[in-house]
Amino acid sequence: MEGTSLEYLLSETDSPYLSPVPHRGELNHPGYTKYVVEKIAEIKNTAKRRIIMSTALTRKRLDKTAPWKLKTNIIVIDVLSDVIT
């Protein structure tokens, strides 16, 4: 992931069976996307806010070009205040 440009990344969870740490073993849900964002920010050595904005723009770009609609980053934007605090 370190060599991948932010414009090509999306954040999501592998619902319902692979919850991120610290919720391993629990039923997963989209609200845990914030942990994925935190991990991406750690790996990319950048601010969580930058990951959120970049993945949101990628999602919007894909919505315009894909015949199906992605729902992943809507959750990230909904929990924005939790992620960057």
WOVEN-V849784 format. One record per pair of residues at least 4 apart in sequence whose ideal C-beta (glycine too) atoms are under 6 Angstrom apart, sorted by the first residue. I is the first residue (numbers start at 0). J is the second residue. D is the distance in Angstrom with one decimal. If there is no record, write none. Layout:
# WOVEN-V849784
i = (I,I)
j = (J,J)
d = (D,D)
This chain:
# WOVEN-V849784
i = (0,3,5,8,9,9,9,10,10,10,10,10,11,12,12,12,13,14,15,15,18,18,18,18,18,19,19,19,22,27,29,32,32,33,33,33,36,36,36,36,36,39,39,40,40,40,45,47,47,48,51,54,55,55,58,58,61,61,62,78)
j = (42,7,53,54,54,57,71,32,35,36,54,75,71,27,31,32,17,27,26,27,22,23,25,27,31,31,34,35,31,31,74,74,75,78,81,82,47,50,51,75,82,43,50,45,47,50,49,82,83,83,75,72,72,76,69,72,65,69,68,82)
d = (5.3,5.5,4.0,5.8,5.5,5.8,5.7,5.4,4.7,5.1,4.8,5.5,4.0,5.3,5.1,5.5,4.0,4.5,5.6,4.9,4.1,5.6,5.1,4.1,6.0,5.4,3.9,6.0,5.9,5.9,4.1,4.8,5.0,4.9,5.7,4.3,5.6,5.1,6.0,5.9,5.5,5.9,5.0,5.7,4.5,4.9,4.9,5.2,5.2,5.1,5.5,5.1,4.9,5.8,5.3,4.1,5.0,5.6,5.9,5.7)
